[in-house]
Amino acid sequence: MFCFSKQQFGADDAFCALNVISTFLFNGGQGDWERWFRVASSYCTRILEDRDRFTSYRDAITNCEDKERFIIMTTFKFDILASVTTMELPIFFEVISELYNPKNQSSLLGVFDNSTDALSMLPIMGCENRIVWAFAQISSLYVWKQNQEKEGKLSILELHQRANDIESYIATPRLSLVSSSQDDVPRLLTSEAFRTSAILYLRTAVHGDFRLVPDIAEAVNRAIGSLEQIASAPEKARHAAVRSTVFPFVICAALTTKRVKRNSLLNTLNDGAEVGTCQGIVELLKGLNLGTKKAKAVSWRTAIQRSKMLLV
């Protein structure tokens, strides 16, 4: 019996928690995953903040033990995508902002995207560090906007300035990510799907979930283009990429106005439904009645939040 009342969780506790979350994912993505995520988060925070061992977050990840690093990086992945479900700030927002802020890198492309680098999120999440940073920033922007609106002091100018700043760092493809082997293909497809869907996610944070807004329609079309590359990939690469890109499929299927495109996305998800959250997501999206009232906002966020479905 796992003890949640411990004052301090160890590596085995955190690893167990991540395994339990993975079990939830294999069974549809729903369940009490948040309780287990808090266990992993508590452990990761202790390691990252341990200044007796490490001088900074970067030092912690670079020089910690392999098992510790795996737990931390996997928890980052869950944290980023869980913030979409909870509509809250990522728990590790400050850490991710410090580690992966492209403004602090030597170039737009960054210097920590080599898949062998200790800080790279490519092996864990399948996308570049700048995109991980962008997802955290977008969730933060969404929370900020909601709070500003509640207080009656939202500045549209500041909202657009913040959004434009984020988008400027993910606007272009990562041209240096050239496939050198068949094993690279799923990762390359996944990274581009996350990049284009992050732009769409950002624009919904600014404009709301209105499918007829030109900026959103444009972003939907580009993101679907990335997903169509996945759908047309060889079977092995396609299945690997689909399992890693649940969020891009969700947001595109929810916001496209084209029934044929939506059905194609849902069919691709269904093809990957043997395991994971794919089947549950397909049923959730069908329940939104997306074929009607195109001028109305799509309540995909609320539906996912209520279902407590983790989009991994």
C-alpha positions in Angstrom: 0.0 0.0 0.0 1.5 3.3 -1.1 1.8 5.9 1.7 0.8 9.4 0.5 1.3 10.9 4.0 5.1 10.7 3.9 7.0 13.9 4.8 9.4 13.2 2.0 9.2 11.0 -1.1 12.2 9.2 -2.6 13.2 8.2 -6.1 11.4 4.9 -5.9 8.2 6.7 -4.8 8.4 9.1 -7.7 9.1 6.3 -10.2 6.2 4.4 -8.9 4.0 7.4 -9.2 5.0 7.9 -12.9 4.3 4.2 -13.6 0.8 4.6 -12.1 0.2 7.7 -14.2 1.3 5.7 -17.2 -1.2 3.0 -16.3 -4.0 5.6 -16.3 -2.8 6.7 -19.7 -3.0 3.1 -21.1 -6.5 2.9 -19.8 -7.8 6.1 -21.4 -6.1 8.9 -19.6 -8.6 9.4 -16.9 -8.4 8.7 -13.2 -6.8 10.1 -10.1 -3.5 10.9 -11.9 -3.2 14.3 -10.2 -2.7 12.7 -6.8 0.2 10.6 -8.1 1.6 13.6 -10.1 1.9 15.5 -6.8 4.1 12.7 -5.5 6.5 12.9 -8.5 6.4 16.8 -8.4 7.3 16.8 -4.7 10.3 14.6 -5.3 11.5 16.6 -8.3 11.2 19.9 -6.4 13.4 18.5 -3.6 16.1 17.5 -6.1 16.0 20.7 -8.1 16.1 22.9 -5.0 18.9 21.0 -3.3 21.6 23.6 -3.1 23.8 21.3 -1.0 24.2 19.2 -4.1 23.7 21.6 -7.0 24.2 25.3 -7.7 21.2 25.8 -10.1 18.4 24.0 -11.9 20.7 23.4 -14.8 23.4 22.0 -12.6 20.9 19.7 -11.0 19.6 18.2 -14.2 23.1 18.0 -15.8 24.8 16.4 -12.8 22.1 14.4 -11.0 21.9 10.6 -11.3 20.4 9.1 -14.5 17.3 7.9 -12.6 16.8 11.3 -11.0 17.1 13.0 -14.4 14.6 10.6 -16.0 12.0 11.2 -13.3 12.5 15.0 -13.5 12.3 15.3 -17.3 9.3 12.9 -17.5 7.5 15.0 -14.8 8.2 18.1 -16.8 6.4 16.5 -19.8 3.4 15.6 -17.7 3.4 19.0 -16.1 3.3 20.9 -19.4 0.5 18.8 -20.8 -1.4 18.6 -17.5 -1.6 22.4 -17.5 -3.8 22.2 -20.6 -6.2 19.9 -18.7 -6.3 21.8 -15.5 -6.1 25.2 -17.1 -3.7 26.2 -14.4 0.0 27.4 -14.3 2.4 24.5 -14.7 3.9 23.5 -11.3 7.4 23.8 -12.8 6.8 27.0 -14.7 9.7 28.9 -13.1 12.1 26.1 -13.6 11.1 25.5 -17.3 11.3 29.3 -17.9 14.8 29.4 -16.6 16.1 26.3 -18.3 14.5 26.6 -21.7 13.9 30.4 -22.3 15.2 30.9 -25.9 15.9 34.5 -25.1 18.8 33.2 -23.0 20.2 31.0 -25.8 22.9 31.9 -28.3 20.4 31.6 -31.2 16.8 31.2 -32.1 17.3 27.5 -32.4 18.9 27.2 -29.0 21.9 25.1 -28.0 20.3 22.3 -25.9 18.3 20.5 -28.5 20.7 17.7 -29.3 18.9 14.5 -28.2 22.0 13.4 -26.3 22.1 16.6 -24.2 21.0 16.1 -20.6 18.7 19.1 -20.9 17.0 18.1 -24.1 13.3 17.3 -24.1 13.4 15.6 -27.5 13.9 12.1 -26.2 11.2 12.6 -23.5 8.5 14.6 -25.1 9.5 14.5 -28.8 9.7 18.3 -29.2 12.4 21.0 -28.9 13.2 22.9 -25.8 11.9 26.2 -27.2 8.5 24.5 -27.7 8.4 23.1 -24.2 9.1 26.7 -23.0 6.4 28.0 -25.3 3.7 25.7 -23.9 4.5 26.8 -20.4 4.4 30.4 -21.4 1.0 29.9 -23.2 -0.6 28.3 -20.2 0.7 31.1 -18.1 -0.7 33.7 -20.6 -4.1 32.0 -20.5 -4.2 32.1 -16.7 -3.0 35.7 -16.7 -5.7 36.7 -19.2 -8.5 35.0 -17.2 -7.4 36.7 -14.0 -7.1 40.1 -15.7 -10.6 39.7 -17.2 -12.1 38.8 -13.8 -10.5 41.9 -12.3 -11.8 44.1 -15.2 -8.3 45.3 -16.2 -7.3 43.2 -19.2 -5.1 45.2 -21.6 -5.6 43.9 -25.1 -2.4 45.6 -26.2 -0.4 43.9 -23.5 -2.1 40.6 -24.3 -1.1 40.8 -28.0 2.4 42.0 -27.1 3.0 39.0 -24.9 1.6 36.6 -27.4 3.6 38.0 -30.3 6.8 37.6 -28.2 6.1 34.0 -27.5 5.2 33.2 -31.2 8.3 34.9 -32.5 10.4 32.0 -30.9 8.4 29.2 -32.4 7.3 30.7 -35.7 9.8 28.9 -37.9 10.5 25.1 -38.3 13.7 23.7 -36.9 15.6 23.3 -40.1 18.6 21.7 -38.4 16.5 18.7 -37.3 17.3 16.6 -40.3 16.4 13.0 -40.2 19.5 10.8 -40.2 17.8 7.5 -39.7 14.4 5.8 -39.6 14.5 6.1 -35.8 14.5 9.9 -36.1 11.3 10.1 -38.2 8.7 9.9 -35.4 10.6 12.5 -33.4 10.8 14.9 -36.3 7.2 14.5 -37.1 6.2 14.9 -33.4 8.3 18.0 -33.0 6.8 19.8 -35.9 3.3 18.8 -34.8 3.9 20.2 -31.4 5.4 23.4 -32.8 2.4 24.2 -35.1 -0.2 23.2 -32.5 1.6 25.4 -29.9 1.0 28.3 -32.2 -2.7 27.3 -32.5 -2.9 27.0 -28.7 -1.3 30.4 -28.3 -3.8 32.0 -30.7 -6.8 30.5 -28.8 -5.4 32.0 -25.6 -5.6 35.4 -27.3 -8.8 35.1 -29.4 -10.7 32.4 -27.6 -11.8 29.1 -29.1 -13.6 30.6 -32.1 -13.0 28.6 -35.3 -13.9 31.4 -37.7 -11.2 33.9 -36.4 -8.7 34.1 -39.4 -5.6 33.8 -37.2 -7.0 30.6 -35.7 -8.2 29.2 -39.0 -4.7 29.8 -40.4 -3.0 28.1 -37.5 -5.4 25.1 -37.7 -4.6 24.6 -41.3 -0.9 24.6 -40.7 -1.1 22.3 -37.7 -3.3 19.9 -39.6 -0.6 19.9 -42.3 1.9 18.6 -39.8 -0.5 15.9 -38.6 -1.2 14.8 -42.2 2.5 14.2 -42.5 2.2 11.8 -39.5 -0.9 10.1 -41.0 1.0 9.5 -44.3 4.2 8.2 -42.6 5.2 4.5 -42.6 3.2 2.5 -40.2 5.8 2.1 -37.5 6.7 5.8 -37.5 3.0 6.8 -37.7 2.0 4.8 -34.6 4.9 6.1 -32.6 4.1 9.7 -33.6 0.4 9.4 -33.0 0.9 8.1 -29.5 3.1 11.1 -28.7 0.9 13.8 -30.3 -2.5 13.5 -28.6 -2.7 17.2 -27.8 -2.1 18.4 -31.4 -4.8 16.0 -32.7 -7.2 17.2 -30.0 -6.9 20.9 -30.6 -6.9 20.5 -34.4 -10.0 18.2 -34.5 -11.8 20.6 -32.1 -11.1 23.7 -34.0 -11.2 22.8 -37.7 -14.3 23.8 -39.6 -13.8 21.1 -42.2 -15.7 17.9 -41.5 -13.5 15.9 -43.8 -10.3 17.0 -42.1 -11.9 16.4 -38.6 -12.9 12.9 -39.6 -9.5 12.1 -41.0 -7.9 13.2 -37.7 -10.3 11.2 -35.6 -9.7 8.1 -37.8 -5.9 8.5 -37.3 -6.5 8.7 -33.6 -8.7 5.6 -33.8 -6.0 3.7 -35.5 -3.8 4.3 -32.5 -6.5 3.5 -30.0 -5.2 0.0 -28.9 -3.5 1.8 -26.0 -3.4 5.2 -24.5 -5.9 8.1 -24.4 -6.8 8.0 -28.1 -10.2 6.2 -27.9 -11.3 8.4 -24.9 -10.3 11.5 -26.8 -12.3 10.5 -29.9 -15.4 9.9 -27.8 -14.9 13.3 -26.0 -14.5 15.2 -29.3 -17.6 13.5 -30.8 -19.6 14.7 -27.8 -18.8 18.3 -28.6 -21.1 18.3 -31.7 -18.4 20.0 -33.7 -20.4 20.0 -36.9 -22.8 22.6 -35.7 -22.7 26.3 -34.9 -19.3 27.1 -36.3 -19.5 30.7 -35.1 -19.8 29.5 -31.5 -16.8 29.0 -29.2 -15.8 25.3 -28.9 -15.7 24.3 -25.3 -12.9 21.8 -25.7 -10.9 23.1 -22.7 -13.9 22.7 -20.4 -14.7 19.2 -21.7 -11.1 18.1 -21.1 -11.0 19.7 -17.7 -14.2 18.1 -16.6 -13.1 14.7 -17.8 -9.7 15.1 -16.1 -8.2 13.6 -19.2 -4.4 13.8 -19.4 -3.4 14.6 -23.0 -0.4 12.4 -23.2 
